[in-house]
Amino acid sequence: MVVLATKLYVEGDARERALDSLRSLVGNEIGDLEVEFELGVRHDDFPSVTIEGDDATVARNVLREEFGEIVPDLEAGETYAGTLESWDEDGLVLDAGQPVRIPAAELGLGPGSPTQIRDRYGLVQHMPMRFVYGGSGGGGEPEAGTETTSRLADDERDRLYEWSRGDGRLNVNSATRAEVRATLNRAGHAHDYVTIERLGLLEQSVICTENTDPPGLLASIGEYLPAELRCVVP
């Protein structure tokens, strides 16, 4: 079984649509392999994929690479994926099956408070992020007197810096990629974006064209999407 590092936190019909979307995504990734899979959702909203068949090991590795994996134990110095749970003036908290705090000093994303950094890079709640765990090993409570400091992974920092150098983005949560695309097209913005990058199952990043103003795009479609919207302005 693989527990995917993306969350399914919506309810009702939206949850069923999101599950259908995830089923399609998983099928696209491993559908050519000799496997059968079944989706489940844990109590903490992380989806699990149970895989059986001759290519089960390969399929699990494919999903780990594509989505990241939530594991029961974290080891110091290793890189993992989590989802952005909360933030305050002291840092960010990621959900990696357990809370992992990234102190402000370990964000490595330039000057400003964590709230200012969140605004600058358009970080929406629940988006998957990679980090290097700084604990004492095992993923549980550290031993008495043992300091634990986790940090954003280098490739995560590079990804966010690259966002700030592009043509602008509009980041969205609580909607599938298909729902965001349909909203943009219905609102008359089919020519104002290059593509929609999937960050997680319900977190998307709209890559704007060179002449598109991300705040203006947000203002135009915000009323149609019951979601958190954040801009990345170069």
N, C-alpha and C positions, 0 to 999 in steps of 0.2 A: 504494500500500500504506500502511496505517495500522498502526503498532505501538502497541497499547493499553497504557495505564499501569496495568496490573493484572497480577498474576503467577499462573502456573500451576505451583506448586511441589510438588504432591502427586504420588504415583506409583501405578502399578497401576490397579485398578478405580476408585479415587477420581479419578485423572487423566482417565479416560474419561468419568466422570460429570460432572466439571467442564467438559470440552470440550463435552459435549452441552448443558450449561447455558449455556455461553458462546454456542454456536451459536444457541440459542433466543433469548438476549438480543439478539444482533446482528440476528437475523431480526425480532424485535419492533420494533427501532429503524428498520430500513431495508427491511423486507419490502414496504412499499407503493410503494417506488421501483422504477424500471426498471433494476435491477442484478442481477448474480449475484456471489456472494462465496465465497471459499475461506479457511478458517482454517489457520494454521500456528503453530508455537511455536518461538521462537528458542532458541539455546543457553543464553541467560540467563533462560529461562522467561517472557519477555514474549511474549504472543500477537500474531500479525500477521494482518491481514485484507486480502486482495487483492480488489479490487473492479473489476468491469468492467460497462459498460452506459451508457446515455444519461444516467443520473442519478448517475454515479460520483462526480463532484465534490461534489454535495450529500450523498451518502451518507458520504463521507469526513468532511465537516464535521460531520455528525450524530454520528458515532462519536467524533470528537475532542472534541466538546462533552460527550458523555455519559460517556466513560471517561477523557479526557485522553490525551495522546499522548507517546510516547517518541521524541525526535528525535536525530539524530546530532550536531548542533552546538548548543551553548548560547550565548546572547548575554547579556552583562552588562545587568542591569536588566530583563530580560524574565521573565515568569512561566511556570513549567513545572510538570509533575506528576512525582512520583517515588513510590517505595514505601519505607516505613520498613524499613531494613536492619538497623541496629544502634544502640546508644546507649552512652554512657559518661559520666563526670563532666564531660567537656568539651563535650558536645553530642550531637546526633543525626546519623546518617548516612543519607541517602536514596539509593536506587538510581534514577537517572534515565537508565539506559543507561551511566552512569559514576557513581562515588561523588561525592556532594555533601554536604559537612559543613555543618550548621547549628550554629554555636557557641552555647553556653548563653546568652550575652548577646543573641543574635538570635532566641531563641524567642518572646519577648514574651508569655509565658503566666503571668506572676506569679512570686512568689518560689519558691525551692527549686532543688535540683539537677535536671539532666535526668532522672535516675531517678525523683525525687519527682514531677516534672511528668508523666512517663509514667504513673505510678501514678494521679495525680489525675485525668487525663483519659482513662484507660482505653485508652492507645495499644497496639494489638497489632501484632506484627511483620508486615510486608508490607502494612499498610494504606496506600492511596494518600494522599498529602499534597501540597499545592501550595506552591511556594516561589518566591522571586525570586532568580535567579542573580546572584552578585556577582563573577563572574570577569571576565577581561580580554577575553572574546569568543572565539568559535570552539569553546568547550567543551573544549579540550585543556588542557595544562599552561600556567599563566600565565607570562608573560615574567619574567625575573629582576628582582626588586625590585618586582614588582607585587603589591599586597595583594588578596586575594580574600575577600570575606565575603558569604555567602549568608544569607538569612533566610526565615522562614516568611512566606507571603503573607498580606496583611491578611484576605482572605476565609477563609483557613484558621484564623487566630487567632479570627476571629469565630465560625466554626463550632464550635470547641472550647469557647469561652466559653459558647456557647449550650447545649452539652451539660451544662455544670456548673450551669445554671440550670433545667434541666428536671426531670422526675419521676424521673430515674435511668435508667441504661442498663447493659446487659451486652454487651460487645464480644467478638467471637469471630473466630478465624481458622481456616484449614484446613477450612472447611465451606461448602457452598453455602447459599443462602437457604432452599431447599426442605428441605435436611437439618436446618438449625437449627429451622425451623418444625415439622418432623415430630418432632424430639426434644422440643421444648417441649410439644407436644400429647400425645405419648406419656407424658411425665412428669407429666401432669395440670395443666399451667400454661397452658392455652388462654385463660384469663381474666385472666392476670397480665401480659399485654403488649398494647400498642396495635397495634404493627406491627413488622416487621423491616426496617430500612433497609439497603440494600446499599451497603457502602463500596467494595468491590472484588469481583472474582469470588468469592474465597474468604474475604472479610472482611465480617462482618455486624455490625449494631448493633441489639440488641433494645431497643426503647423500652418501658419498664415503665409499668404503670398507676400512678396516684397512690399507691395503698396497697401496692405491691409493693416489697419490700426487695431491691435488686440483689444484695448479698452472699448473702442467703438463696437467691435464685434460682440463683446460681452454685453454691452448695453442693449444691443439689438436682439439677442437671443435669450437673454437672462430670464425673461418672463415666461418663456416656453419650456425651460428646463428646471425642474424642482431639484436643483443640485448646487453644490458649492462650485463656484467659478473663480479662477485665479488667472491673472495675466502674467506673461513673461514679456517684458518690453526691453528690447536690446538697448 
